[in-house]
Every structure is written in C-alpha cells, then in structure tokens.
C-alpha cells in the first residue's frame, strides 16, 4: 500500500471517551466470564527488573512490532539522541 494511501489521523482523548460511552453497555456485562489475559501479556527485562505488560495491539506480518528499548530508571543513559554516538 502506498504511503499516501495511509493518510494521517488525529483523535482527541476526550472525544474518543465520549464515543466509547455512547456505544452503550452489554446487558449483564458484569456477569460475563473472566477473559484469559495471558495471550495478551508479555514479559521482558527492564531497568526496573522483570516487566510484565500488555502486548502491542498491532500485529504485522512483515514488520513485527516490538519495543526497541525497555523501560529504564531516569538517569540510566546519557542525555543524547540515539543517533549521536560520540
């Protein structure tokens, strides 16, 4: 798909929340059985120890989505752009 066909989207958090609330509720939704969370979680090493988080929602066959750098405590790296290798 050409880059031009992808376009650009801007959304407002408040408007998205309003839209979601207007979708309504599922009857007896709180009585629904719990959802298995394991398929949606991933575990990785970070500067804080083992980190367990929700996987990225995108699933692309040619360009797998991944977090390049883990969460790190402030001050763990020099204040420079990743491309600046002095």
MOWOKA-V386934 format. One record per backbone hydrogen bond with DSSP energy under -0.5 kcal/mol. NH is the residue of the N-H (numbers start at 1). CO is the residue of the C=O. Records with the same first field share a line. If there is no record, write none. Layout:
# MOWOKA-V386934
NH->CO ; CO
This chain:
# MOWOKA-V386934
5->2
6->2 ; 3
7->3
16->12
17->13
18->14
19->15
20->16
21->17
22->18
23->19 ; 20
24->21
29->26
31->28
32->29
40->37
41->38
42->53
44->51
46->49
47->71
48->49
49->46
51->44
53->42 ; 51
55->40
68->66
76->73
80->78
84->81
85->83
86->84
